[in-house]
């Protein structure tokens, strides 16, 4: 009986860090994959626009004077009606902001 207890304790000491590592990986990877899928979906929809009327740029990396050296824009659509910057979010709920907000 004592041997079984020692084996179970040993297994739990091995399994606990593995489970913890898997939880962290899932917590990081799932949002990344959801964001990637959302951007890909929008890119596919924008590709359906008439190429004679619209120029679509995806995943732009631009220099920045902020904390980071660059900033990324998901999609830019250029047309006679204007230039449209599209930031894709694959989250449920509301997104709030106004023209005077810095972040």
Buried (B, 14 or more C-beta within 10 A) or exposed (E): EEEEEEEEEEEEEEEEEEEEEEEEEEEEEEEEEEBEEBBEEBBEEBEEEEEEEBEBBBEEEEEEEEEEEEEEBBBBBEEEEEEEEBEBEBEEEEEEEEEEEEE
